[in-house]
């Protein structure tokens, strides 16, 4: 099993292993924002305790090697602005990401995703990095295209976005391989 780095740095960002003490910043920045959580696979958090419980789950997933969660923070102010996850399935890693609305449109997510993909594809045992996004989530699709991921097709009724619909919705599948 690959042991991912606990910290990845880019020009403007630092991705670091998520910890329980991040819960308050995550709740305040985006976890309860209906616009940010529109296309995620989890319900918008109603209170800080829900975010704390999520952070506990993140720590457990890392410890058992099932998924790795990184908080995205700015290098200069150390402000938490988002989060990334890599779900591990042998040689395939699935990415997910979320960014606080105040930081949209600045290229931060492209920078963060690019850094994680670059690291992952340097590992001899990782051959594929992939992600899905709702067909209406143009911003996420654009991030994946900017980092060189190729749209492989449409997955019909693939993703449940509980803040948008009670039924699974169509998603685009993107991937990059070596």
PyMOL commands that set and color helices and strands:
alter all, ss='L'
color gray80, all
select helices_A, chain A and resi 20-31+48-64+101-103+108-122+138-146
alter helices_A, ss='H'
color red, helices_A
select strands_A, chain A and resi 7-9+13-17+67-74+80-89+92-99+128-134+150-159+169-177
alter strands_A, ss='S'
color yellow, strands_A
deselect
rebuild
show_as cartoon
